[in-house]
Amino acid sequence: MPKQVDHQERRETIARALWRVVEQRGTTHLTLREVAREAGISLGQLQHYFGSRAELLGFATDLAGEQSALRVGRALAGLGERPHPRAVLRAMLVELLPLHVDSRTTSRMSAAYVLEALHDEEVRERARGALSRGRAMVEQVVRQASADGLIAADRDPVVETDLLLALTGFTTLLELGVVEPAAALTAVDRHLDRLFEVAGRSAGEAEGGSSGR
Amino acid sequence: MPKQVDHQERRETIARALWRVVEQRGTTHLTLREVAREAGISLGQLQHYFGSRAELLGFATDLAGEQSALRVGRALAGLGERPHPRAVLRAMLVELLPLHVDSRTTSRMSAAYVLEALHDEEVRERARGALSRGRAMVEQVVRQASADGLIAADRDPVVETDLLLALTGFTTLLELGVVEPAAALTAVDRHLDRLFEVAGRSAGEAEGGSSGR
């Protein structure tokens, strides 16, 4: 058992070294040698834990995803016992955008991983699986809110889920400074306000699922 | 003059070789040597035209952007003399998404360029400039449509422009096959329908800029 734990710990230490390299110098020229140097180990030692660049990148991206899920979990816990689905979706979306240092690292890791995925079937399946699970979580929240009458019945949950996930398109706009963080958050809030617009109508209308529009 | 033309032509030939490398093998391991091989010239010859990887990537991305603008121009020309702003915005957005081979190459080039931009100030300024100009074009269409009463007066053109550009977030969902092209187009259309919702009301309401909502 302790050996297993050590192995996992060592892998996480290396993954965190990879994150630092990505944050400081980007992913374009990322090599195992560079990550080994950052982790303070030899290339041979690193290769004992990760057989290839793709394997390390996959592990580091998964770990970043787990950390990201933990941050969303903490944000949701802060919303009280039964948070409003609008707040849940907002917490998820905000975490996906590069608005603070941790989510920015995750976002950059993901971007590098997606580019790698385009030309590596195994990486692709892994990236696709992670994104599909994320999409399914968002869709579940949308469907429940729809069933609870918080989202208008004429809104297709699939389309609404896709539009919510597409808001991650703010990533590039933020990274290049074309849109400021405050403007991105305003736009996300406007989008969410409209999605939950039914809540502004009378309860009878909302429950009836039709407002004659 | 002919020498100048030759120089530009040769640079474009090399840029197209880069596109092919990006399309076939991705950007992660992209080297000048590989591009030279694809272009059928020596590394030394290539370096006569491009001093660095960043310079070549910048030129190739700009060229891809110009081709992309030409495709949008052709699409708009096909819409008749005074196309509806909804159709203009749709043509722009569709071109930004990886829905056919040309726009996919442009999209992948841009993704690689953005990652490079994060750690190279010159590349960053160039990428930022290109994206800012694209954003300004979209905002101009939105503002004109708003002034013409085709978009409700209570919609902030800045927020609406940002939300339209954020729809490029479909790129990753499409590239990984998490969302199908038809679903992405449906979502884009739904978003545009809502943006131009005022058109469904009476002209008096639209011109008044308020419908009591």
Interface residues (C-beta under 8 A of the other chain):
Chain A: Q24 R25 G26 T27 T28 R108 S110 A111 A112 V114 L115 E116 A117 L118 H119 R124 A127 R128 L131 S132 R135 D156 V158 V159 D162 L163 L165 A166 L167 T168 G169 F170 T171 T172 L173 E175 L176 G177 V178 V179 A183 A184 T186 A187 R190 H191 R194
Chain B: Q24 R25 G26 T27 T28 R108 S110 A111 A112 V114 L115 E116 A117 L118 H119 R124 A127 R128 L131 S132 R135 D156 V158 V159 D162 L163 L165 A166 L167 T168 G169 F170 T171 T172 L173 E175 L176 G177 V178 V179 A183 A184 T186 A187 R190 H191 R194
